[in-house]
Amino acid sequence: MKVYETVYNYYLNLMKAGDLKAGSKMPSLRECEKVLNVSRTSVENGYLQLAADGYIYSVEKVGFFVTELAGRVGKQEEKKSTEKTINKYKFDLAIIGEDRQVSCLNLWRRYMKSALRQEDRLLSYSDYQGEKDLRKEIANYVRKRRNIICSEDDIVVGAGFQNLLQVLIALIPGEKTISFPTKDFFDGATTFRNAGFNVSYRNKESHVIYVTPSYMTKWGEVMTMQRRRELCDHALNNNHLIIEDDYQNEFVFSSKPTPSLYALTGGVNTAFLGSFSRVVLPSVRISFIILPKGVKEEYDKIKRAYNQTASKSEQIALAQFLRDGHLNRHIKKMRRLYEEKRSVMEQAINANLSGKGEMLIGESGMEIAIRMKDKSTFDKIIKQPVSVGILDNSHENSTILLSCSKIEIDKIDEAVTLLLGSKSK
């Protein structure tokens, strides 16, 4: 490829991506020289070719500008990309989201409107720790659902776990080592690594142990009671800190009790992370952390260094939503539907698997994994017009993950049949 063609393609791709829109002024020849590290002659030839093809035009003593044709090319590329994605997949079993059938969006909209009418509160900044009425409702919520005894003063609210983990990191004394269950916890591991922690995996000798007892694997295995007690005893005896991520606990479908680690330790050497994104709406980015017992005074010294990141209006709405009992009713409704969908998907997999692999299913969540018998079967299946998650594409452990969370229940059987082949007769 000639050098001027590099210049030509570089700016044409920016136009297709929408970064250079119709009417935008092109970089000067000197700027382009520096950006692409090419000669002035190559830049001029590239611009002349773009002009000849109708993508830019020249204004004397001013420079080059992008034409309407470039805008149309970008839209055409976007349309082609969208059509390609739509045509590629008939069913989506990869995405983890919320089924419209049980969405509380309309109800949530009413609570947001009510929150936006509270002018006096909205004309002031949020509490560093989170709105007090919300923290009170969270304390009531975890007491009823997780048998956790705490006060609103033990709770810190934030937008997502990473912000809350940064607060917790400032309160952790001693050795800077942390263990995560797997490398899937990339965001959390990055947060601790950036704070100077040595990150390892499945290492109980680390000073901090991050666990998700209700979702230990991608297919929803739940930590046993024996393992919970062993972990709590280990942390207390060795003065380690447990960070309990309570992800998916609302969707544990076994009849066995799943007591929280925080409740088992009484909050000693244990922090508890919870979120409302999964049980209210994915777009409601409100999470909370219950601080370990005995660190409240230290937190009070540093809390003004961490601004509140969660929307105040959403906090007000969520407090009222919880107070009126809607969340408990909403969770019951979701559990009924998702448990039925899990059952339908499990039956469809059993009917179609026919020795192609092994089904892996836990007691929580809306995901089921299939470990393929051989790599060739895996390669054939992922070429089907059904989008799936890929856990492992190695020869030894080729594994896919199917989610029933968003797909309509009456389409699950058809999607699984299309993915795995005809039903066995």
Order of alpha helices (4+ residues) and beta strands (2+ residues): alpha-alpha-alpha-beta-beta-alpha-beta-alpha-alpha-alpha-beta-alpha-beta-alpha-beta-beta-alpha-beta-alpha-beta-beta-alpha-alpha-alpha-beta-beta-alpha-beta-beta-beta-alpha
